[in-house]
Amino acid sequence: MEMIATPHIKAPKDAFGKTLLMPGDPLRAKFIAETYLEDAQLVNNIRGVHGYTGYYKGTKVSVMASGMGMPAVGIYAYELFHFFDVDNIIRVGSAGSMHPDVKIRDLVIAMGASSDSNFGAQFGTGGTISAIAGYPLMKASIDQAEALGASYHVGNILSSDVFYHDDPEANARWRKMGLMCVEMEAYALYLTAARCGKNGLAILTISDHLITGEETTAEERQNSFTQMMKVALNTAVEMDKK
C-alpha cells in the first residue's frame, strides 16, 4: 500500500474517500466521524489535524479539519486534490450573518465567495476571478437540504482574512452588495478546487448574527450543527452515484 507523506498529511494514497467534509475545528471532525461514520478510522493526525475515513450509508466518506483561514484551507485542499485523489471537498463551518433574513442556525449554501484576501492573485489572471462553488456539489446539497426540510439560503458570501477588523463599517460595505454572511475559508477552497479541476462547496451554519447580536456557544458550534452535517453527508452519497 503506497504511503504518501506531504508536509501536512501522511496517509496511504487511497486513505480518503472521493468526497471529504472539511470543518475548521479538529474536534468537529472527530464529532462527525464518531457520530455518523461506520468503521471510522483515524487516517491522518499530522499537527493534530484529525482526518478520518469511514462509511455513511455504504459510501466511503472522509472528514478532516482545515484549521482557520484561507492559507490553511488552501494547503489542505491542494494536497488532498493533488496527492490523495479527492474529487470533492465540502466545507462544513460556521458563519456570521450579515443579512436580516438569514437567521441564527439557518444554513447557507455558498454559490459564490467574495473576499478581501489576496489569495487569488497567485493565479495571474490579470483581473478579478470569481470564486464559485462546484455546480454538481451545490445542486446535490440543495436537493438534500430540501429533502431534510432545512431552512437554507443560496447566494454570495464573504470570506475575510480579518476576524477583528479595525474598521467597524467594513462588513456594511459588503452587505450592501447583497452578501449573506461572513466566514474565513470558502474563497480559497473554491479557487483551489477550480485550479485543480475539482469541486469545492461551503455549507455553513449561522452561528452568530452581526445585526441582532445573537450568538451560539463554542460547544454548540462544535456539536450541534447536525443538520448541516447531514446535508453534507447525504450530498457525499449522491456524488458517489455519479
N, C-alpha and C positions, 0 to 999 in steps of 0.2 A: 504494500500500500504506500503510494507516494506521499511523503510528508512535505508540506510547503511551509517555509518559515519566511515571513516578511518582517519588517521592523515592528509590526504591531499585532500580527496574528501568526500562530503556529498551530497547524492542524493538518490532517490528511486532506488531499486535494478534493475528495468527494465528501468532506465533512458536513457541508452545508446544503440545504435544500435549494431548489431553484428560486423560491421566494423566501425572503428574510424580513422579519419585523425588526425595526430598529428604534427602540426608545432611547432617550438620552441617558436615563438613570440605569446603572447596572442592576439595582435592586428591582426595578420594574421588569427588566429582562428575566431575572430569576423568578419573579412572581408569575409572569406569563408562562414560562416553561413549566413550573411546578403545578400551576393551576389548570392549564389547558392541554399540554402536550403529553402524549403517552410515550413511555420509554425514553424520556428526555435524558440526554447525555450532555455533560459539560465538554465542549469540544475546543474551547479557547478560553484562556484566562490570563493572557499576557497583559500586564499593567492593571490587573484586577477588572478588566472589561469582560464580563461574563458573556460567553457565547454558547448557546445550547441548540441542539437539534433533536427533534422527536417527531411524532406523528399526530396530526389533527384530522379526524375523520378519514383516516387512512392515507393522508397526504404527508409526505416528508416536508416539514417546515422548520425553519431556524429562527432564532431570535438572538440578537446581540446588541449591546448598548453602543452608543457612539460617543458618550460624553457630551459636553456642552460646546456649542459654537460651530461655525462653518468650517474652520480649519480641521477640527476633529472629524466631523461627518464626511468631509471631503476625503480624508485619509482612509477611513474605513470603507467607504463606498468604493473608492478606487481599487483598493486591494481585493475586496470581495468580488467586484466585477471582473477584474483582470486575472486574478490568480486562482479563484475558487469557483468559477463558472456560475456565480449567482446571476440570475437574469432580472429579478425584481426586488427592489428594496422599498418597503413601506415604513416610513417614519410614523411612529405612534407616540405622540407627545402632547404636551400641554401648551396653551397659548393664552394670551390676554386679549379679551375682546376690545375692539375699538368702535363697535357699531351697536347702536341701541337695540337692534332687532336680533343680535347674536347674544344669547343668554348664557349665564353660567351653566356649565355641564352640557351645553349643546355641542354637537360635532361640527367641525369644519373640514371639508374635503377641498384641499387647495388645488384649484385648477391652474393657478399661476402664483409665482412668488416674486415680489418686488424686493429691492434691497438697498441699503445704504453701504453695502460691502463692496470691496474692490475685487472680490473673488473671480468675477467673470473676465477681468482684464487680461488674464493669462492666456485666453484663447485667441487674442489678437484679431478680433473680428473687425476692428476699425469703427465700431458703432456699439449700440446697446443691444445685447442679446436678450431675448425674452426667455425666462426660465419657466417652463410649463411641465405639468405632470405627464407621465406616460399614459396615453389615452386608454389602452386596454385595462390598466390598473384602475384608472379613475372610473371608467364605465362600470367595471365589476364592483367597485366599492359602493357606488351609488345604488346599484341594484341590491346589494347586501344591506345597506342602510335602510332602504325602502322595506325590505323583507322583515327586518327587525323592528320596524316602526320607530326608528330613531328620529329625533329632532336634529336635522342636519342642514348645513348651508354649503353651497359650492361657489367658489369665486376666488378672488385675488387676496393674497395675504402679504404681510411684511416680514421678511427675515432680516433682523437687525444685528449688527455687530456689538451694539451697546445695550446693556441692561440698565445701568444707572446713567441716564443721559443727562448731560449738563444743560441741555436746552429743554425746558419743561413743555414747550409747544411743538417739539419735534414730531410726535405722533399725530398731532392735529393736522399737519400738512399732508400726511399720508391718508388720514381718514377722509379728507375732503375729496380724495380721488376714489373713494368707494371701497378701500381696503377693509377687510373684516376683522382681522386680528393680527397680533404680532408674536413672533417666536424667533428662533435664532439658528435654524439649520436647513430649512427646506430649499432655499435658493441654491446652496452648494450641492445638495443632493440632486436636484433637478439638472443642473448644468453638468455635473459629473456623469450622471446617467446618460444624458444626451451625447456627451463626448465618447462614451463607451458603447453607444448603440444599445443601451439597456433601458429599463423602465424604473422611474422613481415616482413616489407618491407620498404626500403627507396627509395623514388623517389625524386631526387634532381635537382634543377636548378642551373646552374653555375652562380654565382653572381660576381665572380672576377677571374682573371687569374694570377696565380703565376709566369708565364713565361713572358707574354706580359705586365702585369701591368694593364690591363683593369679591370674596376670595375663598379658595379651599385651602385645607391644611396640606403640609408636605406628605403626611401619611395618606390622606385621601388621594392625592395625586399619584402616589406610588401604587396603591392597591385598589382603588375603587372605580377607575375609569374602564370598567369592564365592557361597556357597550362598544367603545372604540376598539378594544382588543378583539371582540367577537367579529366586528365588521372586517377588520384586517385579516383575521384568521380565515373567515369564510371567503374572503377575496383570494387568499392564497390557494384555497381548494379549487376555486373556479379557474384560476390561472393555470393550475396543473392539468386541467381538462383540455386546454387549448393546444 
